[in-house]
Amino acid sequence: MSIAVFGSINMDLVVRSPHIPAPGETILGSDFVTVPGGKGANQAVATAQLGLPVHLIGAVGDDGFGQQLRQSLRDYAVDITHVQTIRGASGVALITVDDKGENTIVVASGANMRMTAGILDAVALALDDCKSLLLQLEVPYDLVLTAAHLAKRRKLMVILDPAPAPQKPLPAELYALADIITPNENETLALTGIAPVDDASAAAAANVLHQRGAQHVVIKRGAQGVVWSHAGQQQIIPAFVVPAVDTVAAGDCYNGALAVALHDGMLMPVALRFAAASAAIAVTRRGAQSAMPNRREVLALLGQVG
């Protein structure tokens, strides 16, 4: 059995700068790189790097970026049978990374938002061989919702990363279709109106998501770890202390690793720890997909900290 990911495929245009510029401020950056990204593609690569077969469903444009993105995914052993080529531009993300490893991202969705309902046939085919489906919000919401329905009919686990932070309300039924929802701090605020600045406020935000139908809520708080909430109980899973170089795609790495751990039969607290170790390794490296660790590296880190 494998894992399916339905989501975005982008080319990341990344510049490093001393700090994140304020509105109207012009600063001089340093290194510039062009690297494959997109939340869907990142989660697929994270899964493949950890040793599980993964099907990616999505779209690229018929431009040069589209060709490069396809080849890069093949190189990472991601199954791209169900990646469509759509006329026009591929998705791109304009990313600034400061000296502390923090980032800002602006996405021009391109082919990702030009997908139509026809892509759902590819989703259905991919799911027939899968145990779980990973979703994000860089593709049209109606397609995400229908993909979740297709997965639940097949009794698959659905893991929803509500990223980027929603600018409009999510379809109400999507909460109940997701077995696990994994917002970060900004996304939690956007979804619930509650900023998870501490354990108590994170628990309150999780309760709002439970009221909407979410079963497992995993609020990602960066260096503060995650708050996992389920069946009226909350547990703090601490983050690993590492020197952060680049936080781009750390959340994508986390979700891919969580899916792998649960696929392998780990209990939720253990799976969350495995995901935290994976993301910790990713933030010590530059780039998105190139930063994803393999299983040996994750197990080594877990062994070092007991």
WOHU-V399385 format. One line per field, one symbol per residue. psi: psi as a letter, one per 20 degrees, with the letter a starting at -180 (. if undefined). Layout:
# WOHU-V399385
psi=???
This chain:
# WOHU-V399385
psi=qaqqpoaqorppoppqqhrpqrpipprpadqpqoqqbphggghgggghhjjqqppppbqrrkahhgghgghggghjkpokhkpqpqpaqrqqpopppaiiirqqpppohchhijqaihhhhhggghhhjrhrppqakjrphhhgghhgghghhjkqppopomqrppirqqphihghhphppmqagghgghhijppmiahghghgghhghghiipfppoopkcijbqopppljqqppoqqqoqophojpjghggggghgggghhijqqghghhgghggghgghijqqrehiiprrhggghgghhhj.
